[in-house]
Amino acid sequence: MATAAEDTSRDFTPMNESLPDLTAHFQIRHGLFRKELVVATLYELDAYGCVMKTDKVFEPGDTIVLDLIMKMPLDDICAEGISGLVTERRKHCSNFFYVIDFSDINIDKNPIQTEKLHRIREVLSKKQSLKSRRSPGAVSGIRQMA
């Protein structure tokens, strides 16, 4: 019987590759005056949320404020201050995969943030398309046609 934390619309496996050139940055408070900046890899991203891998511990129901940063040759694309709700946690070796639902993505409230997130997804889609064309499977398929 599945619990509420396990029931989700996103179905991911820990063996998927991380998304190219995309990281999530967030801060964790340690005590009163000390904060730690954490850089985590992302494994999925859509308009409603993401899947993130980190060694930091969160519980389903926790809220995280993320800065999504897409590395680009000239100028990085940064969507800052995206609030997300942890809806699922899965342990993999010494790390955790977290399913995070974006809770305040609203084009009326913050059109710049929404546009940057859309731009990151657009560039990511193009990068993944190019990568799949260069994969060994695609090359062998072209050779078979020739």
Backbone as JSON, one array per atom type, in Angstrom:
{
  "sequence": "MATAAEDTSRDFTPMNESLPDLTAHFQIRHGLFRKELVVATLYELDAYGCVMKTDKVFEPGDTIVLDLIMKMPLDDICAEGISGLVTERRKHCSNFFYVIDFSDINIDKNPIQTEKLHRIREVLSKKQSLKSRRSPGAVSGIRQMA",
  "N": [[0.84, -1.18, 0.0], [0.65, 2.15, -0.93], [2.06, 5.07, 0.49], [1.23, 8.52, 1.23], [3.52, 10.03, 0.75], [4.84, 8.5, -1.12], [3.19, 8.43, -3.33], [3.0, 9.95, -6.31], [2.95, 12.11, -9.21], [5.21, 12.21, -10.74], [7.49, 9.93, -11.99], [10.42, 8.66, -11.29], [13.68, 7.23, -11.71], [16.56, 6.32, -9.86], [18.72, 5.93, -11.54], [18.73, 7.57, -13.75], [20.26, 10.07, -15.86], [21.77, 13.13, -14.78], [20.47, 16.42, -15.39], [21.84, 18.33, -18.06], [24.21, 20.85, -17.36], [22.64, 22.19, -15.46], [21.87, 23.34, -12.28], [20.71, 23.37, -8.87], [20.64, 25.79, -6.39], [20.7, 26.36, -2.94], [20.21, 27.54, 0.44], [21.17, 26.38, 3.66], [20.5, 26.73, 7.03], [22.71, 26.74, 9.73], [22.64, 26.81, 12.94], [22.56, 30.04, 14.57], [23.96, 32.09, 13.19], [25.32, 31.02, 11.03], [25.33, 29.95, 7.66], [24.96, 27.56, 5.05], [25.8, 27.2, 1.69], [24.35, 25.2, -0.68], [24.87, 23.17, -3.48], [23.04, 21.44, -5.76], [22.32, 18.64, -7.9], [20.04, 18.38, -10.67], [17.48, 16.21, -11.85], [15.11, 16.04, -13.2], [12.9, 18.39, -14.71], [10.11, 20.4, -14.96], [7.2, 22.4, -15.74], [5.9, 22.38, -13.33], [7.5, 21.47, -11.26], [10.45, 19.79, -9.9], [13.04, 17.21, -9.83], [15.45, 16.57, -7.51], [18.81, 15.88, -6.42], [20.6, 15.35, -3.49], [22.77, 15.34, -0.58], [21.71, 16.36, 1.67], [19.25, 16.42, 4.29], [15.79, 16.41, 4.07], [12.33, 16.57, 4.89], [9.22, 15.22, 3.65], [6.9, 17.76, 2.97], [8.43, 19.86, 3.82], [9.58, 23.17, 3.0], [11.5, 24.61, 0.42], [13.67, 27.12, -0.82], [14.74, 27.71, -3.94], [17.43, 28.47, -6.21], [17.63, 28.23, -9.53], [20.1, 27.46, -11.81], [21.31, 27.7, -14.99], [24.06, 26.83, -16.72], [25.74, 28.67, -19.14], [27.59, 29.5, -22.15], [28.22, 32.32, -22.4], [26.51, 33.97, -20.69], [24.96, 33.05, -17.77], [21.72, 31.55, -17.15], [19.5, 32.46, -14.73], [17.06, 31.55, -12.48], [15.75, 32.83, -9.8], [14.89, 32.41, -6.32], [12.78, 30.52, -6.25], [10.15, 28.98, -4.8], [9.64, 25.86, -3.32], [7.9, 22.82, -2.56], [8.65, 19.97, -0.76], [7.67, 16.87, -1.8], [8.19, 14.19, -1.96], [10.6, 11.72, -0.94], [13.42, 9.79, -1.68], [15.82, 7.43, -0.85], [19.12, 6.96, -2.02], [21.96, 5.29, -2.07], [24.28, 7.25, -0.39], [22.87, 9.52, -0.7], [19.89, 11.55, -1.31], [16.98, 11.54, -3.32], [14.75, 14.04, -4.18], [11.41, 14.9, -4.77], [10.16, 17.85, -5.85], [7.66, 20.21, -5.71], [6.83, 23.15, -7.36], [5.63, 25.88, -5.68], [4.81, 28.55, -5.88], [4.76, 29.47, -8.52], [3.67, 31.72, -10.68], [2.47, 33.48, -13.32], [1.31, 35.99, -13.18], [2.06, 37.05, -10.68], [4.92, 37.03, -10.67], [6.3, 37.67, -13.39], [8.87, 37.78, -14.54], [10.42, 35.82, -13.24], [8.95, 33.56, -13.99], [9.31, 33.65, -16.77], [12.1, 33.28, -16.95], [12.34, 30.69, -15.92], [10.89, 29.32, -17.87], [12.58, 29.8, -20.05], [14.89, 28.41, -19.24], [13.9, 25.78, -19.3], [13.38, 25.59, -22.03], [15.97, 25.87, -23.23], [17.19, 23.68, -22.05], [15.71, 21.58, -23.18], [16.52, 21.8, -25.86], [19.26, 21.23, -25.58], [19.16, 18.57, -24.66], [17.98, 17.38, -26.87], [19.98, 17.74, -28.83], [21.99, 16.23, -27.62], [20.87, 13.67, -27.68], [20.89, 13.19, -30.38], [23.58, 12.94, -30.85], [24.21, 10.65, -29.53], [25.51, 7.26, -29.18], [23.65, 5.31, -30.09], [22.05, 6.69, -31.9], [23.87, 7.29, -33.91], [24.56, 4.74, -34.87], [22.1, 4.01, -35.9], [21.86, 5.78, -38.04], [23.96, 4.91, -39.61], [23.04, 2.39, -40.3], [20.96, 3.07, -41.99], [22.32, 4.08, -44.16]],
  "CA": [[0.0, 0.0, 0.0], [1.48, 3.34, -1.07], [1.78, 6.18, 1.39], [1.08, 9.8, 0.55], [4.83, 10.5, 0.32], [5.28, 7.72, -2.26], [2.27, 8.63, -4.41], [3.34, 11.18, -7.02], [2.78, 12.04, -10.65], [6.53, 12.03, -11.33], [8.05, 8.62, -11.77], [11.82, 8.75, -11.64], [14.54, 6.17, -11.21], [17.84, 6.9, -9.47], [19.77, 5.7, -12.53], [18.68, 8.57, -14.81], [21.36, 11.03, -15.88], [21.39, 14.47, -14.34], [20.22, 17.35, -16.5], [23.11, 18.98, -18.4], [24.51, 22.26, -17.06], [21.61, 22.79, -14.62], [22.0, 23.04, -10.85], [19.85, 24.09, -7.93], [21.38, 26.32, -5.26], [19.86, 26.76, -1.82], [20.96, 27.73, 1.69], [20.71, 25.7, 4.87], [20.96, 27.44, 8.22], [23.34, 25.97, 10.79], [22.73, 27.7, 14.09], [21.99, 31.37, 14.46], [24.67, 32.99, 12.3], [26.03, 30.34, 9.96], [24.55, 29.37, 6.59], [25.73, 26.77, 4.1], [25.26, 27.2, 0.34], [24.37, 23.85, -1.22], [24.66, 23.05, -4.92], [22.5, 20.1, -5.99], [22.03, 18.31, -9.29], [18.64, 18.15, -11.01], [17.27, 15.05, -12.71], [13.91, 16.34, -13.98], [12.39, 19.75, -14.55], [8.97, 20.75, -15.79], [6.55, 23.64, -15.32], [5.3, 22.24, -12.01], [8.45, 21.08, -10.23], [11.71, 19.17, -10.31], [13.6, 16.15, -9.02], [16.77, 17.04, -7.1], [19.6, 14.91, -5.66], [21.54, 15.98, -2.57], [23.0, 14.56, 0.65], [21.03, 17.05, 2.77], [18.03, 15.72, 4.68], [14.53, 17.13, 4.16], [11.16, 15.72, 5.08], [8.07, 15.64, 2.86], [6.19, 18.86, 3.63], [9.36, 20.98, 3.99], [9.64, 24.15, 1.91], [12.86, 24.98, 0.04], [13.76, 28.21, -1.79], [15.8, 27.33, -4.88], [17.89, 29.28, -7.33], [18.0, 27.33, -10.62], [21.11, 28.13, -12.62], [21.7, 27.0, -16.21], [25.37, 27.31, -17.19], [25.79, 28.99, -20.56], [28.93, 29.98, -22.49], [28.44, 33.74, -22.14], [25.78, 34.5, -19.55], [24.1, 32.02, -17.19], [20.31, 31.87, -16.95], [19.22, 32.24, -13.31], [15.71, 31.76, -11.96], [16.05, 32.91, -8.36], [13.83, 32.53, -5.34], [11.64, 29.65, -6.55], [9.73, 28.25, -3.6], [9.2, 24.51, -3.64], [7.44, 21.96, -1.48], [9.14, 18.59, -0.88], [6.53, 15.96, -1.76], [8.65, 12.8, -1.89], [12.03, 11.52, -0.69], [13.9, 8.42, -1.88], [17.24, 7.3, -0.53], [19.95, 6.26, -2.98], [23.31, 5.28, -1.48], [24.38, 8.22, 0.7], [22.14, 10.71, -1.12], [18.44, 11.48, -1.4], [16.27, 12.17, -4.42], [13.57, 14.74, -3.68], [10.46, 15.46, -5.72], [9.81, 19.18, -5.34], [6.63, 20.91, -6.47], [6.93, 24.6, -7.26], [4.37, 26.3, -5.05], [4.38, 29.93, -6.16], [5.0, 29.87, -9.9], [2.47, 32.38, -11.17], [2.89, 34.49, -14.29], [0.81, 37.3, -12.77], [2.82, 37.54, -9.53], [6.32, 37.24, -10.98], [6.48, 37.29, -14.79], [10.29, 37.64, -14.87], [10.81, 34.51, -12.75], [8.28, 32.58, -14.84], [9.97, 33.69, -18.07], [13.43, 32.66, -16.83], [12.13, 29.25, -15.77], [10.5, 28.85, -19.2], [13.79, 29.85, -20.88], [15.75, 27.3, -18.81], [13.31, 24.54, -19.83], [13.55, 25.63, -23.48], [17.38, 25.59, -23.53], [17.41, 22.3, -21.62], [15.11, 20.72, -24.2], [17.4, 21.84, -27.03], [20.5, 20.52, -25.24], [18.87, 17.15, -24.61], [17.75, 16.96, -28.25], [21.29, 17.64, -29.47], [22.71, 15.13, -27.0], [20.32, 12.4, -28.15], [21.34, 13.02, -31.77], [25.0, 12.55, -30.83], [24.4, 9.41, -28.76], [25.97, 6.14, -30.02], [22.5, 4.65, -30.7], [21.59, 7.48, -33.05], [24.88, 7.16, -34.96], [24.44, 3.42, -35.47], [20.87, 4.03, -36.68], [22.14, 6.49, -39.29], [24.82, 4.03, -40.4], [22.21, 1.32, -40.83], [20.17, 3.62, -43.09], [23.22, 4.39, -45.27]],
  "C": [[0.88, 1.24, 0.0], [1.06, 4.41, -0.07], [1.67, 7.46, 0.59], [2.41, 10.31, 0.03], [5.31, 9.74, -0.92], [4.42, 7.96, -3.49], [2.54, 9.97, -5.08], [3.14, 11.0, -8.51], [4.11, 11.85, -11.36], [7.05, 10.65, -10.99], [9.51, 8.68, -12.22], [12.57, 7.56, -11.08], [15.89, 6.78, -10.9], [18.93, 6.74, -10.52], [19.74, 6.7, -13.68], [19.88, 9.5, -14.73], [20.86, 12.38, -15.38], [21.22, 15.36, -15.57], [21.5, 18.13, -16.78], [23.14, 20.46, -18.03], [23.48, 22.95, -16.19], [21.79, 22.36, -13.18], [21.01, 23.87, -10.05], [20.72, 24.53, -6.76], [20.38, 26.7, -4.18], [20.72, 26.85, -0.57], [20.3, 26.95, 2.82], [21.32, 26.44, 6.06], [21.52, 26.45, 9.24], [23.51, 26.91, 11.98], [22.17, 29.07, 13.77], [22.64, 32.22, 13.36], [25.3, 32.32, 11.08], [25.06, 29.72, 8.96], [25.48, 28.63, 5.65], [25.04, 26.86, 2.75], [25.44, 25.81, -0.24], [24.08, 23.91, -2.71], [24.23, 21.61, -5.18], [22.24, 19.9, -7.48], [20.53, 18.07, -9.48], [18.54, 17.0, -12.01], [16.01, 15.18, -13.55], [13.53, 17.78, -13.72], [11.21, 19.92, -15.5], [8.34, 22.02, -15.21], [6.06, 23.59, -13.88], [6.28, 21.85, -10.9], [9.7, 20.44, -10.8], [12.02, 17.98, -9.42], [15.06, 16.52, -8.78], [17.47, 15.95, -6.29], [20.6, 15.67, -4.79], [21.74, 15.06, -1.36], [22.36, 15.23, 1.86], [19.68, 16.38, 3.04], [16.86, 16.7, 4.81], [13.42, 16.12, 4.35], [10.07, 16.16, 4.11], [7.25, 16.67, 3.65], [7.1, 20.06, 3.89], [9.32, 21.89, 2.77], [11.1, 24.54, 1.69], [12.77, 26.14, -0.95], [14.99, 27.95, -2.65], [16.16, 28.46, -5.82], [18.32, 28.27, -8.4], [18.94, 28.07, -11.55], [21.51, 27.21, -13.77], [22.99, 27.63, -16.71], [25.33, 27.48, -18.7], [27.17, 29.55, -20.87], [29.18, 31.45, -22.14], [27.79, 34.23, -20.86], [24.82, 33.43, -19.04], [22.66, 32.51, -17.09], [19.97, 31.5, -15.51], [17.76, 32.54, -13.0], [15.84, 31.68, -10.45], [14.78, 32.97, -7.52], [12.6, 31.69, -5.63], [11.34, 28.82, -5.31], [9.18, 26.9, -4.01], [8.84, 23.73, -2.4], [7.95, 20.54, -1.73], [7.94, 17.66, -0.74], [6.94, 14.5, -1.64], [10.15, 12.77, -1.65], [12.35, 10.05, -0.91], [15.39, 8.38, -1.64], [17.94, 6.5, -1.63], [21.39, 6.39, -2.54], [23.36, 6.29, -0.34], [23.64, 9.52, 0.38], [20.63, 10.47, -1.09], [17.98, 12.13, -2.69], [15.02, 12.79, -3.83], [12.71, 15.17, -4.86], [9.97, 16.76, -5.11], [8.79, 19.81, -6.28], [6.79, 22.41, -6.25], [5.6, 25.12, -6.77], [3.91, 27.69, -5.44], [4.7, 30.4, -7.57], [3.69, 30.41, -10.47], [2.9, 33.52, -12.07], [2.43, 35.89, -13.89], [1.63, 37.9, -11.64], [4.25, 37.9, -9.9], [6.61, 36.82, -12.42], [7.95, 37.08, -15.18], [10.78, 36.25, -14.44], [10.21, 33.4, -13.63], [8.94, 32.51, -16.21], [11.35, 33.03, -18.02], [13.31, 31.15, -16.68], [11.74, 28.63, -17.11], [11.73, 28.8, -20.11], [14.74, 28.71, -20.52], [15.21, 25.99, -19.39], [13.49, 24.45, -21.34], [14.98, 25.27, -23.88], [17.71, 24.14, -23.17], [16.88, 21.31, -22.65], [15.99, 20.66, -25.44], [18.69, 21.08, -26.78], [20.28, 19.01, -25.23], [18.62, 16.59, -26.01], [19.07, 16.78, -28.99], [22.08, 16.45, -28.92], [22.19, 13.79, -27.51], [20.72, 12.15, -29.61], [22.78, 12.53, -31.84], [25.25, 11.24, -30.11], [24.8, 8.28, -29.7], [24.81, 5.43, -30.72], [22.03, 5.37, -31.95], [22.58, 7.35, -34.21], [24.74, 5.81, -35.64], [23.17, 3.34, -36.32], [21.07, 4.72, -38.02], [22.99, 5.62, -40.19], [24.02, 2.9, -41.02], [21.4, 1.81, -42.02], [21.04, 3.81, -44.34], [23.66, 3.19, -46.03]]
}
